[in-house]
């Protein structure tokens, strides 16, 4: 495949614009059309990109690729529409409002095996996470024993984001599904699938019908234990993940973002020697001063398309397992489960 790929973007807010910039920096693809309900009229942007108010307008264009950056309530619908139209699809996280949403997408994906489908779990492509994964997979620090993760911000609505994130009918969940899903996904990436989950889920501070805090204690079948807090009452924004292994630790601290509010992105590598270090082991800290993750993630998607190879990271199965774990956390709190009629995610295991 040598010709330039023609790309449409459904949803042209902050993330849609960022994805367009990634494509614009490439020499093998071109964004030819975008859609967003915020457009007053249909026509063209200053650079000639055609714009529509409804995603269906994109399908009047000759496209090869669809990038979906829409609200959770229609993300699955538009992803399915793209696959049905014969397009390769890249969809932002989360894949929908529920486990059922991603299952419907996977059913459509099975009917179109020649097409590539990838989900935007962007944190996987941060340099700190990539470097930590390489160390884990090298085996030099042994196997993972446990993890402790915190991902928090000050409010459910921050950085001038629209208020749909506080509406269960649109979002499907609160801070855990919106932001905490990144931490859930990374914990799965490093620790495997968690089968035993205990939790407390709360909306007691901000008072919306979606959670502002989720606390989880989880264990895999192989005994890896993880503790997680996803919070919208973390007044100083914070990202931190401690991964303790047999011979040391990998500590992810901070995450580079558009707001720069989560602090410096660092990876601390701890090499333990309990017999000699007295509990004060040698550490090596790497500080990252750039964020190539958005470009790297899109590059991986286009490589899969051009080489006709399987998507390696951010597959629909990754999306399904991560969504199942999010909803296991919801389901594990009996009060939250009853209040919001949360279905048992284990009922979907056969998929």
PyMOL commands that set and color helices and strands:
alter all, ss='L'
color gray80, all
select helices_A, chain A and resi 14-24+55-60+72-84+99-110+122-125+127-138+163-166+168-171+175-191+293-307+316-332+334-340+345-348
alter helices_A, ss='H'
color red, helices_A
select strands_A, chain A and resi 5-10+29-35+43-44+50-52+65-68+88-92+117-120+144-152+194-202+213-220+225-231+238-245+248-253+265-271+282-288
alter strands_A, ss='S'
color yellow, strands_A
deselect
rebuild
show_as cartoon
